[in-house]
Amino acid sequence: MTTAREIMTADATCIGAQETVLEAAKRMTRLKVGALPICGTDEKLKGMLTDRDIVVKVLGAGKDPSSVKAGDLAQGEAVTIGADDDAAEILRTMSEHQVRRLPVIDGHTLVGIVALADVARALPEAKVGDLLQTISEN
């Protein structure tokens, strides 16, 4: 069975919880990604910051992206997947939590990200179609 480690994009780049949303947006632009994991000074994952979060929660709310910290947008405990978890667990977790990207951890260390695009490349079309329908309903 396919594991998260086999399909993830390795070398995920974090944004520090104390870094600004403006810096996060610049990093996303430079890396050509739509999301960054938020990491604390303890190297533990605090959450995910998406380009949509920046638009809706910062710009749309009239806040200054150069003063809002990435960590201010982390909500609760981060939804993650273990590096050795199988495809069924990836699909279940993405569906249950309505997420398109899952940070992959090995112990407490961030080792990559599994995105919907990674799942689409690695798994049968029917399973990907079911996942996409579930995520898109909300």
PyMOL commands that set and color helices and strands:
alter all, ss='L'
color gray80, all
select helices_A, chain A and resi 4-7+21-31+51-59+70-73+87-97+116-122+125-136
alter helices_A, ss='H'
color red, helices_A
select strands_A, chain A and resi 9-10+15-16+35-39+45-50+81-82+101-106+109-115
alter strands_A, ss='S'
color yellow, strands_A
deselect
rebuild
show_as cartoon
